[in-house]
Amino acid sequence: MFHKIMVAYDESSEADRALRASIELAKTLRAELSVVTVLEPIPAYYSFAVSAIPAWNWTEEKRIRYRALQAEARQRAKAADIALDAELISGDEVGSIVECAKSHHSDLLVLGMRKHGWLMTGHTAQDIAERAPCAVLGIK
């Protein structure tokens, strides 16, 4: 049914749950598994913030953290006897994830779903689901 599973993966607990579920699903289905992590541009308000850390250091530090996070994901998949491909891309979160799913020819995209109250709804997962080129599985 699903042969190429992609997980949107970052530092959030929701993404961690999505990775765990994806590893199990890939193992059960004997599917390929990959993760995509998006390094978003520096927020516009950053230039106005008082900070001792230059913008380059902020971006590079985040890149290093995300590479370590992906290495940890590879180890977790390896422990389950699953090979995991990881990609770190720069850009807009929604557009980058959708484009990566397209370029990898993924047939399932797994997202961690944030819990929100009735006053605050999350749009990122909804926006990705609306634009995704494949089936989307949301993990709570």
Rosetta blueprint (number, residue, H / E / L):
1 M L
2 F L
3 H L
4 K E
5 I E
6 M E
7 V E
8 A E
9 Y L
10 D L
11 E L
12 S L
13 S H
14 E H
15 A H
16 D H
17 R H
18 A H
19 L H
20 R H
21 A H
22 S H
23 I H
24 E H
25 L H
26 A H
27 K H
28 T H
29 L H
30 R L
31 A L
32 E E
33 L E
34 S E
35 V E
36 V E
37 T E
38 V E
39 L E
40 E L
41 P L
42 I L
43 P L
44 A H
45 Y H
46 Y H
47 S H
48 F H
49 A L
50 V L
51 S L
52 A L
53 I L
54 P L
55 A H
56 W H
57 N H
58 W H
59 T H
60 E H
61 E H
62 K H
63 R H
64 I H
65 R H
66 Y H
67 R H
68 A H
69 L H
70 Q H
71 A H
72 E H
73 A H
74 R H
75 Q H
76 R H
77 A H
78 K H
79 A H
80 A L
81 D L
82 I L
83 A L
84 L E
85 D E
86 A E
87 E E
88 L E
89 I E
90 S E
91 G L
92 D L
93 E H
94 V H
95 G H
96 S H
97 I H
98 V H
99 E H
100 C H
101 A H
102 K H
103 S H
104 H L
105 H L
106 S L
107 D L
108 L E
109 L E
110 V E
111 L E
112 G E
113 M L
114 R L
115 K L
116 H L
117 G L
118 W L
119 L L
120 M L
121 T L
122 G L
123 H L
124 T H
125 A H
126 Q H
127 D H
128 I H
129 A H
130 E H
131 R H
132 A L
133 P L
134 C L
135 A E
136 V E
137 L E
138 G E
139 I E
140 K L
